[in-house]
Amino acid sequence: MTVKENILVPGLAGIPAAESAVSYIDGQAGVLEYRGIPIEALAEHSTFEEVAWLLLNGRLPTQAELDEFEAKLIANRTLPQGVLDTIASLPGDGHPMAALQVGYAALGMHSPDVNALDPGQRQEAIARLIAATPTLVAAFARSRAGMDFVAPDPTLSTAANFLWMLNGEKPEDLVGRVLDVALILHADHTMNASTFTARVVASTESDPYSVCASAIGSLKGPLHGGANERVLIQLEKIGSVDAVEGWLDQQISAKGKIMGFGHRVYKTKDPRSTNLQLLAREMFETFGSTPMYDIALKLEDAVVARLGQKGIYPNVDFFSGIVYQKMGIPTDVFTPIFAIARVAGWLSHWDEQMNDNRLFRPGQIFTGTHGARYVPISER
Ligand code: SDX
């Protein structure tokens, strides 16, 4: 193993931090594969539950394996009352991602200890965390609105059950399926910031609740998962198709970031963005369009015309918010939906990390001084 000494790579851009077989990206060609299967095929033929099993186990499940996994997830959807009480005690104006972070820690406190080195205990904790995440998100969304908690429905898919617990009504089949595909598209994405965070915490042999709570802190940021919420705020601020060019001129001259565009790896349109755009069209053909979509299309054309040569194209966060808004989901719940999906990826990487673990402890290039003297405060 060659070790690069004293060569700082800002943001570790392109520096391998681990070996992984979970997912693969070709940023130039716009390719994303989960365990070798192209994301387009999974979006068309699979379900979030099947994709979660695929990411965790490295192959597609048999019907019996999928049935067993789905039953395990359904059995783990209900939260301990102590966790619900904690969620209900949180300030209603707090961010739902902060509530989810609290929820993971509280769930860990109400769950059996997990020996991270025991594969069987890891599988139990993984099912509990994937199943509990939608319930945690929905519970806070309702408690902050002064609404009663809605118990999970064991007859619904993960996606449809989330919408049921959030809104208190069963979603139309198309809406449930659109969210199911959106969860597939967000489930994993190689060594992104929140997955790297998860792996760093995992490498200390910490518990899976801390692994996920730490990853939430990373995903919450505007440069990462927090972008989807800000895309909608950005489109609402632009306000009309005619205002797009003027707004973009201002952003570019102020060197401002355009939310939903650009990517550390993709230097072409993110394939997930293309899939989410198709989902948006399907929703609008059925339920009517929204001015946001027209503004988004105009903004995409304008940004690609001006910044495409720098490799700046729409990423996964650009169209997702428009889809979620059409489902009536509150804007600040968009990033928690990203987490509902990505928790399957984080835990797949946790499992992989624990199978061949080495504590993450990178170096640094020291830029300070040596031999400094301690000066008594009276002399400073
Ligand atoms: C996700 O890593 C993953 O896989 C993440 C993710 C996943 O599934 O886990 O795909 C999910 O986080 C998607 C990204 C969501 N974030 C945003 O939409 C926020 C806006 N995007 C930018 O902040 C930016 O594109 C990043 C952070 C996503 C990537 O930035 P990089 O790779 O660090 O690139 P950079 O900041 O070094 O920019 C290179 C150039 C700069 O211009 P110059 O200084 O060279 O002249 O491109 C410009 C940047 O100013 N640029 C942008 C831009 N993104 C890059 N300019 C305006 N708007 C942008 N969005």
Boltz pocket constraint, residues with backbone or C-beta under 6 A from the ligand:
constraints:
  - pocket:
      binder: B
      contacts: [[A, 11], [A, 186], [A, 188], [A, 189], [A, 191], [A, 192], [A, 193], [A, 222], [A, 223], [A, 224], [A, 225], [A, 227], [A, 255], [A, 256], [A, 257], [A, 258], [A, 259], [A, 260], [A, 261], [A, 262], [A, 263], [A, 264], [A, 265], [A, 310], [A, 312], [A, 315], [A, 316], [A, 317]]
      max_distance: 6.0
